[in-house]
Structures are given as C-alpha cells and as structure tokens.
Amino acid sequence: MAKIVREVTDDKLLSKEERKEMQVKNASHKSHEAKLVKMADKIYNLRDLNRVLPEGWDEKRRHEYFVWAQKVCTQIYDANAPLAACLQTLFTEFFAK
C-alpha cells in the first residue's frame, strides 16, 4: 500500500504548476493499482466540485480543474472500464453545460 501512496503523491518540492504537469506527463506510466487510485480520487474530486465550489474558487478555476483532470484521466482509462465510463460521463456532463 505504501508504494501505491508514494506513486500517486505529488513531489511537494515542485511548484503547483509543475506538479500538475507531472501528473499529466506520468499518468500512463503508473502501476495499475496507482491508476485505479488516481481514477477514484478524480471521480471524488469532480463530483465534489459539481456539488459545491471550495472556498476561494470561482467558475474559471472549476473549469480549469476539469480540463486538467481530463488530460490526466484520458491517459489511464485503460485501467478500469467502469471507472473510465464514470469519468467520461462527468466530463461530458460538465462540458455540455
């Protein structure tokens, strides 16, 4: 378990933008288990963002998060078809608004 946690944990020595870029770059190279964790985490975050904006966020930031999350997730859809379908639905519904 600790290996998976390390695999999905961002390097806090990098800037926020660099961490986000690294997630996009490295998503497809993660283990199967790490991909599943990443997919489940994104599903939770996206559903939560659909319910309510975090304090200090605006619609622009929510939109940017969805765009970025889609870049990460499309690379790991192969890890689990039901989770991929859930993510695709979340993205489709959000961008259709």
N, C-alpha and C positions, 0 to 999 in steps of 0.2 A: 504494500500500500504506500509506503513512504516514497518508493521510486516513482509511482504514478503522481503523487502530490508534487514531488520535485519537478517532474516533467511538465506539469501544467502551471507551475508557479513562475511568474514573470521575474526577471532579473531586476531587482529594485535599484541597482546601480545605474541602470539606463533611464533616460528621460521617458516620460509618459508616451510621447510620440514614437520613440524608438521601441519601447515595449510593445506598442500596438502593431508597429511594422513587423517586428519579430514574430508576433503571433500569426500574422498573415503569411509571412515567409516560411515559417516552420510547421504550420498546422499539419500538412500532409506527411511530414516525417516523424510524427509522434507514433507511439505504440498504439495498438488497437484499443487498449484499455484507457489510455490518455485521451484518445479521440472521443470515446464514449463519455468520459467525464466532461470534456470540453463541450460536447453537444448538449448534454444535460444542463450544464451551467448556463450556456447561452439561451436555452429554452426558458429556464427560470428567469433570467435577466430580462429577456424580451417580453415575456408575459407580464412581469412586474412593471416594465416601462409602459406597456399598454394600459395598465390599470391606473398608474399614478406617476407623475414626474417627481424625481427626487428633488429635495430642496436645492435650489440654486440652478436647476436645469431649466432650459426653455425648449420649445419645439425644434429649434435648429439643432440643439445638442442631441435630442432624442433621435432625430433623423440621421445625424452623423453616426450615432451608435449603431443604428440598424444597417446603414451602408457598410460600416466597418465589420460588423458581426457577420454580414452576408459574405464578405470577402474571406473571412476565416472559415466559415462553415461550409461553403461550397466545396472546399478542398477536402473535407472529411466526410461527406455524405456517404461514401462507400463503407463506412464503419458500421452503420446500422440503418436499414431502410425505414423502419417506423420512426426513429428519431429524425432522420432526414426529411421524411414527409411532414412531420410536425413543424420543423424549422421552415420548410418551404411554404407551408400554409401561413405561418407567422409573417414571413417576408412578403408573400403575395398580398395578404390582407392589409399589411401596413402600407405598402407602396401603392395600393389601389385607392387609399384614402385621398 
